[in-house]
Amino acid sequence: MSDGESENDRISVERADHRSPSVAALLASLDGELTRRHGRVRGAAMLALELAEAGSAFFVARLGGREVGCGGLCPFEPGVGEVRRLHVIPGPRGASAARAILAEIEAEARRLGYHALRIETGQGRPESPAFYEGEGFRPVPCEGQAADPLRLCFEKRLDSPA
């Protein structure tokens, strides 16, 4: 810890069970925000199916011992992982929790042998594209579901140094 930094100021990230009650509260916060912004949500049921797959992981960020954010890693296609449900509750935003979660997801993706990470976000979250691009992600065409002009997709190559 640096001078002036207390234990309560430090972000810690660790692997977590996405089914725990405290994680459910974080995911409910995300679902509420997405519903307000987009009017629809895929929800925790979809996440549970994705995280049951091999090559998946889920992480929680704590600030002063309190859970403030979460994010998951799921397989997208061979050699490519997808960042899922990256979220930090409104109060602690700006304290680098999202960056810390994403760094742990990237480290786990490398350990699992992924050579790239994908993420999908929406135009209704204008802060997201700038954050991902700042973390080395680049825009790519969205795959899968029918074309949705509100969907934005990004990819980061992991086979080069971070």
Disulfide bonds with the S-S distance in Angstrom:
Cys142-Cys153 2.11
